[in-house]
């Protein structure tokens, strides 16, 4: 059996659910039962076959509504591996840090191209960090305090999953000076990121090698699956950029979160409208069971 979860923000109606069931029937998906997770916000549709056809039939069919289609058996996830920048936080840290050096447009353009998959991530990171040479170490703390904001739904997602026994790992192509405090604030078990090299209180323009990039994210996912002794299907990976694609494709449920087109097209699920609590609804967890602090 399969579950299609419709996720909105108070706009879903019983009529939408009925229409969705009709669409599943017409697509040859053998629909069965349906029901609310939270009235107006999320609903589950159960069906028997053709999950790819179900996704095609439902995605984009309802205004401001996200759709997650997956096996009903493995929808509960016991591992979360997440990107940080523009996923668990609302900004790209390197772009904001560059603003303190007066070169944000120059670096942001490289970041955007790298996240779209147009540039090699590791080479692009080296190039951007080189431009930060001489920036004061104190600007890192200023940037963290003034610019870094937690993504809506991030704390609820991580804390709820951990309260249910899941392992949560933050793995970022950004920097430990941001990832470690962010991971602590949100509630991750641990964080993996790049180390900015600093001498005499200023950035040297280099990062410690090897660079945390796509390969590290994939390796982290696989190692955590082995560590926990779980099936791949019990894992959830979420990110927005090209360097997240390998782990998203390898996870039991790989989610493109407000993602670049290259990721949105390839991911098994995408969240284009809602916040990160959509990934709790995808697991069938109603709002009354979320851990919010």
C-alpha positions as CSV (number, residue, x, y, z in Angstrom):
1,X,0.0,0.0,0.0
2,X,1.0,3.6,-0.6
3,X,0.1,6.9,1.1
4,X,-0.2,10.3,-0.6
5,X,-0.1,13.1,1.9
6,X,-1.6,16.5,0.9
7,X,-0.1,19.3,2.9
8,X,-1.3,22.9,3.0
9,X,-1.8,25.7,5.5
10,X,-5.4,25.6,6.5
11,X,-6.7,25.6,2.9
12,X,-7.4,22.0,2.3
13,X,-11.1,21.1,2.0
14,X,-13.1,17.9,2.0
15,X,-13.8,18.7,-1.7
16,X,-10.0,18.7,-2.4
17,X,-9.7,15.3,-0.8
18,X,-12.6,13.9,-2.9
19,X,-11.0,15.4,-6.1
20,X,-7.7,13.9,-5.2
21,X,-9.2,10.5,-4.8
22,X,-10.9,10.8,-8.2
23,X,-7.5,11.7,-9.7
24,X,-6.0,8.6,-8.1
25,X,-8.8,6.5,-9.5
26,X,-8.4,8.0,-13.0
27,X,-4.6,7.4,-12.9
28,X,-5.2,3.7,-12.1
29,X,-3.8,3.9,-8.6
30,X,-6.6,1.9,-6.9
31,X,-7.5,4.4,-4.2
32,X,-8.9,3.2,-0.9
33,X,-9.4,5.1,2.3
34,X,-8.7,8.8,3.1
35,X,-8.6,10.8,6.3
36,X,-7.4,14.0,7.9
37,X,-4.1,14.3,9.9
38,X,-5.0,17.8,10.8
39,X,-8.2,19.3,9.4
40,X,-7.4,21.9,6.7
41,X,-3.7,21.3,7.0
42,X,-2.9,17.8,6.0
43,X,-4.7,14.6,4.8
44,X,-3.7,11.1,3.9
45,X,-5.0,9.2,0.8
46,X,-4.3,5.5,0.8
47,X,-4.0,3.7,-2.6
48,X,-2.8,0.3,-3.9
49,X,-0.6,0.8,-6.9
50,X,1.4,3.1,-9.3
51,X,3.0,5.6,-6.9
52,X,4.7,7.5,-9.8
53,X,1.4,7.9,-11.5
54,X,-0.1,9.1,-8.2
55,X,2.5,11.8,-7.8
56,X,2.0,13.0,-11.4
57,X,-1.8,13.1,-10.8
58,X,-1.6,15.1,-7.6
59,X,1.4,17.4,-7.8
60,X,0.2,20.9,-8.8
61,X,-3.4,19.9,-8.7
62,X,-4.3,22.1,-5.7
63,X,-3.2,25.6,-4.9
64,X,-0.3,26.0,-2.4
65,X,-0.4,22.3,-1.6
66,X,2.6,20.0,-1.3
67,X,2.3,16.3,-2.0
68,X,4.4,13.5,-0.6
69,X,3.9,10.0,-2.1
70,X,5.5,7.0,-0.4
71,X,5.1,3.4,0.9
72,X,2.7,3.3,3.8
73,X,4.9,0.7,5.5
74,X,8.0,2.8,5.8
75,X,6.7,6.3,6.2
76,X,7.9,6.6,9.8
77,X,11.6,7.7,9.6
78,X,14.2,6.9,12.2
79,X,17.0,8.9,10.6
80,X,17.1,12.5,9.5
81,X,20.1,13.9,7.6
82,X,19.7,17.6,6.7
83,X,21.5,20.3,4.9
84,X,21.9,23.6,6.7
85,X,22.0,26.7,4.5
86,X,18.6,27.6,3.0
87,X,17.2,24.4,4.5
88,X,17.6,24.5,8.3
89,X,18.4,28.2,8.3
90,X,17.0,30.9,6.0
91,X,20.3,32.2,4.6
92,X,23.5,31.1,2.9
93,X,26.1,31.8,5.6
94,X,29.0,32.4,3.2
95,X,26.9,35.1,1.3
96,X,26.0,36.9,4.6
97,X,29.6,36.6,5.8
98,X,30.7,38.2,2.5
99,X,28.5,41.1,3.2
100,X,30.8,42.0,6.1
101,X,33.6,42.1,3.6
102,X,31.6,44.2,1.2
103,X,31.6,41.6,-1.5
104,X,28.2,39.9,-1.1
105,X,27.0,40.2,-4.7
106,X,30.2,38.7,-6.1
107,X,30.1,35.7,-3.8
108,X,26.3,35.2,-3.9
109,X,26.5,34.8,-7.6
110,X,29.0,32.0,-7.3
111,X,26.9,30.4,-4.6
112,X,23.8,30.5,-6.7
113,X,25.5,28.9,-9.7
114,X,27.1,26.2,-7.4
115,X,23.7,25.4,-5.9
116,X,22.2,25.1,-9.3
117,X,24.8,22.5,-10.2
118,X,26.6,24.8,-12.8
119,X,29.9,24.8,-10.9
120,X,31.9,22.2,-9.1
121,X,31.0,22.7,-5.4
122,X,34.5,22.2,-3.9
123,X,36.2,24.5,-6.4
124,X,33.5,27.1,-5.9
125,X,33.8,26.9,-2.2
126,X,37.6,27.4,-2.4
127,X,37.1,30.4,-4.7
128,X,34.6,32.0,-2.4
129,X,36.5,31.5,0.8
130,X,39.7,32.9,-0.9
131,X,37.8,36.1,-1.4
132,X,37.2,36.3,2.4
133,X,40.9,36.4,3.2
134,X,41.6,39.0,5.9
135,X,38.1,39.2,7.2
136,X,38.1,39.5,11.0
137,X,37.2,36.4,13.0
138,X,34.8,38.6,15.1
139,X,32.7,39.0,12.0
140,X,31.7,35.4,12.1
141,X,30.1,35.9,15.5
142,X,28.4,39.1,14.3
143,X,27.1,37.3,11.3
144,X,25.8,34.4,13.4
145,X,24.0,36.8,15.7
146,X,22.7,39.2,13.2
147,X,21.9,37.2,10.1
148,X,21.4,33.5,10.8
149,X,17.7,32.7,11.4
150,X,16.3,29.2,12.0
151,X,14.0,28.0,9.2
152,X,10.3,27.8,10.3
153,X,9.4,24.3,11.3
154,X,13.1,23.2,11.8
155,X,12.9,22.9,15.6
156,X,9.6,21.1,15.5
157,X,10.8,18.6,12.9
158,X,14.1,17.7,14.6
159,X,12.8,17.7,18.2
160,X,9.7,15.7,17.3
161,X,11.7,13.1,15.4
162,X,14.3,12.8,18.1
163,X,11.6,12.4,20.8
164,X,10.5,9.4,18.8
165,X,14.0,7.9,18.8
166,X,15.3,9.1,15.5
167,X,18.9,10.2,14.9
168,X,19.3,13.7,13.5
169,X,22.5,14.8,11.7
170,X,23.2,18.2,10.3
171,X,25.7,18.0,7.4
172,X,26.7,21.2,5.7
173,X,28.9,22.5,3.0
174,X,29.1,25.6,5.1
175,X,31.2,26.1,8.2
176,X,31.4,24.6,11.7
177,X,31.4,28.1,13.2
178,X,27.8,28.3,12.1
179,X,26.7,24.7,11.9
180,X,27.6,23.7,15.5
181,X,25.6,26.5,17.2
182,X,22.7,26.0,14.7
183,X,22.7,22.3,15.4
184,X,22.6,22.9,19.1
185,X,19.8,25.4,18.9
186,X,17.6,23.3,16.7
187,X,18.3,20.0,18.5
188,X,20.4,17.9,16.2
189,X,22.5,15.0,17.6
190,X,25.6,16.3,15.8
191,X,26.9,18.5,13.0
192,X,29.4,18.1,10.2
193,X,30.7,21.0,8.2
194,X,33.8,22.7,6.9
195,X,36.4,24.4,9.1
196,X,37.4,27.9,8.2
197,X,41.2,28.4,8.8
198,X,42.0,31.4,11.0
199,X,45.3,32.9,12.0
200,X,45.9,35.9,14.3
201,X,42.2,36.7,14.4
202,X,41.6,36.8,10.7
203,X,40.5,34.4,8.0
204,X,43.3,33.0,5.9
205,X,41.1,32.5,2.9
206,X,41.3,28.7,3.1
207,X,39.3,25.8,4.6
208,X,40.6,22.5,6.0
209,X,40.7,19.7,3.6
210,X,38.9,17.5,2.6
211,X,36.0,19.7,1.9
212,X,32.6,18.7,3.1
213,X,30.5,18.4,-0.1
214,X,28.3,16.1,-1.9
215,X,30.4,12.9,-1.3
216,X,30.5,13.7,2.5
217,X,26.8,14.1,2.7
218,X,26.2,10.8,0.9
219,X,28.8,9.0,3.1
220,X,27.2,10.5,6.2
221,X,23.8,9.2,5.3
222,X,25.1,5.7,4.6
223,X,27.2,5.6,7.7
224,X,24.3,6.7,9.9
225,X,22.1,4.0,8.3
226,X,24.7,1.4,9.2
227,X,25.3,2.9,12.7
228,X,21.6,2.7,13.5
229,X,21.1,-0.7,11.9
230,X,18.1,0.4,9.9
231,X,16.8,-0.1,6.4
232,X,17.4,2.6,3.9
233,X,13.7,3.1,3.6
234,X,13.7,4.4,7.2
235,X,15.9,7.4,6.3
236,X,15.0,10.9,5.4
237,X,17.3,13.4,3.7
238,X,16.4,17.0,3.0
239,X,18.2,19.8,1.2
240,X,17.9,22.5,-1.5
241,X,21.1,22.5,-3.6
242,X,23.0,20.4,-6.1
243,X,25.4,19.3,-3.5
244,X,22.5,17.7,-1.6
245,X,21.3,15.7,-4.6
246,X,23.3,12.5,-4.0
247,X,22.0,12.0,-0.4
248,X,18.5,13.0,-1.4
249,X,18.5,10.3,-4.2
250,X,20.0,7.7,-1.8
251,X,17.6,8.2,1.1
252,X,14.5,6.3,1.8
253,X,12.6,9.6,1.4
254,X,14.7,12.3,-0.3
255,X,13.1,15.7,-0.1
256,X,13.8,18.9,-2.1
257,X,13.0,21.8,0.2
258,X,12.2,25.0,-1.7
259,X,15.0,23.7,-3.9
260,X,16.9,24.6,-7.0
261,X,15.3,23.1,-10.2
262,X,18.0,20.4,-10.6
263,X,17.1,19.0,-7.1
264,X,13.3,19.5,-7.4
265,X,13.2,17.5,-10.6
266,X,15.2,14.6,-9.2
267,X,13.9,14.3,-5.6
268,X,11.3,11.7,-4.7
269,X,9.3,14.5,-2.9
270,X,9.4,18.2,-2.9
271,X,8.2,20.9,-0.5
272,X,7.5,24.0,-2.4
273,X,5.0,25.8,-0.3
274,X,5.0,24.7,3.4
275,X,7.7,24.9,6.1
276,X,9.7,22.0,7.5
277,X,6.8,20.7,9.6
278,X,5.5,19.3,6.2
279,X,8.0,16.5,6.9
280,X,6.2,15.6,10.1
281,X,2.9,15.5,8.2
282,X,4.6,13.3,5.6
283,X,5.2,10.8,8.5
284,X,1.6,11.0,9.6
285,X,2.3,13.0,12.8
286,X,-0.4,15.3,13.8
287,X,0.3,18.8,15.3
288,X,-0.8,17.7,18.8
289,X,2.2,15.3,18.8
290,X,4.8,17.8,17.7
291,X,7.5,18.8,20.2
292,X,7.8,22.6,20.0
293,X,10.4,23.3,22.7
